[in-house]
Amino acid sequence: MIKEIYDFLVMLDQTGAAYLIFLLGFLLMADYCFTAQAEVTRLRKILKQAMR
């Protein structure tokens, strides 16, 4: 089991796909973080209006 995972990771590294997968994951996380920040800002505005 461990050997198969290791072989898979080595194959990804040798083909260069590991870097593409890492970049894709980074971009997805950045998009999620940006979306979460926008949602927090929206909720803060709603809360501020409700407190008035």
C-alpha positions as CSV (number, residue, x, y, z in Angstrom):
1,M,0.0,0.0,0.0
2,I,2.7,2.5,1.0
3,K,4.9,1.4,-1.9
4,E,2.0,2.1,-4.4
5,I,1.5,5.5,-3.0
6,Y,5.2,6.3,-3.1
7,D,5.4,5.0,-6.7
8,F,2.4,7.2,-7.7
9,L,4.0,10.3,-6.1
10,V,7.3,9.5,-7.8
11,M,5.4,9.2,-11.2
12,L,3.7,12.5,-10.6
13,D,7.0,14.2,-9.8
14,Q,8.8,12.7,-12.8
15,T,6.1,13.8,-15.2
16,G,5.8,17.3,-13.8
17,A,2.1,16.7,-12.9
18,A,2.8,17.2,-9.2
19,Y,3.6,20.9,-9.8
20,L,0.4,21.4,-11.8
21,I,-1.7,19.7,-9.1
22,F,0.0,21.8,-6.5
23,L,-0.7,25.0,-8.5
24,L,-4.3,24.0,-9.0
25,G,-4.7,23.3,-5.3
26,F,-3.1,26.7,-4.4
27,L,-5.4,28.5,-6.8
28,L,-8.5,26.7,-5.5
29,M,-7.5,27.6,-1.9
30,A,-6.9,31.2,-2.9
31,D,-10.3,31.4,-4.5
32,Y,-12.0,29.8,-1.5
33,C,-10.2,32.3,0.8
34,F,-11.3,35.3,-1.3
35,T,-14.9,34.0,-1.4
36,A,-14.8,33.5,2.4
37,Q,-13.5,37.0,2.9
38,A,-16.2,38.5,0.7
39,E,-18.8,36.6,2.7
40,V,-17.4,37.8,6.0
41,T,-17.5,41.4,4.8
42,R,-21.1,40.9,3.6
43,L,-22.2,39.4,7.0
44,R,-20.4,42.2,8.9
45,K,-22.4,44.8,6.9
46,I,-25.7,43.0,7.6
47,L,-24.8,42.8,11.3
48,K,-23.9,46.5,11.4
49,Q,-27.2,47.4,9.8
50,A,-29.1,45.1,12.2
51,M,-27.4,46.8,15.2
52,R,-28.6,50.3,14.2
